[in-house]
């Protein structure tokens, strides 16, 4: 009877250990994928900002107002 209890406890501890190893492996894979996506998106974002740099501000010639963001003009 004692051997069955000890065997069950050892089996449970072994199961927990294997689950932790699987979890660490999955976490490492996810971390690698996130790092690759970050690298790719960083390049795309930098390229977007470089291409749109000229279009980030507009000028209202009548009032001589310079704005940092484009807004819709209303007709009065």
N, C-alpha and C positions, 0 to 999 in steps of 0.2 A: 504494500500500500504506500509506503514511504517512497519507494522507487518511482511509482507512477506520479506522485506529486512533484518530485524533483525533476523528473523528465518533462512534465508539463510546464514547469517554471522555466527550465532551460529552453524548451521549444518556443515559449512565449518571448523570452529574451532574444533568441536567435531571430525570430520573426521581426521584432522591433529593430534589431541591428540591420537586417536586410532592407527594411522599409526606409531607414535613415539613409542608407547608401543609395537607394533608388531616388530618394528625394534630392539628395545632393547632386546626383548625376543629372536629373531633370533641371534643377536650378542652374547648373553650369551650362547646359545646352541653351536654356532660355536667356541666360546672361550673354552668351556668345551671339545669339540672334539679335538681341537688343543692341549690342555694341555695333554689329554690322549695319543695322537699320539707322542707328545714330550717325555713323560715318556717311552713309549714303544721303540721308536727309540733310546733313550739315552742308554737303557740297551743293545739293539742289537749292537749299535756302540761300546760301551765299551767291549762287548764280542768279537766283531770282532777285535778290537785293541789288546786285550789280546792274542787271538789265533794267530794273524799274527805278533806279536812282534818279533819273532825270524827270520822272513823272510823279514824284512824291509831293511836290508843291505846285501851287498855281498862283498867278498874279492877276489881280483885278486892276486893270489900267485906269479905269475911271476914278476910283478912290485911292489909287496907289497903295493898296493894301497887299501885303505879302502874307500868305497863310502857309502853315506847315502841313495841312491836310486838305484834301480836295472835298469841297462841299457843293451841294446843289445850289444853283442860283435861282432865285424866284423872280418872276417878271412882275413889275409893279405898274 
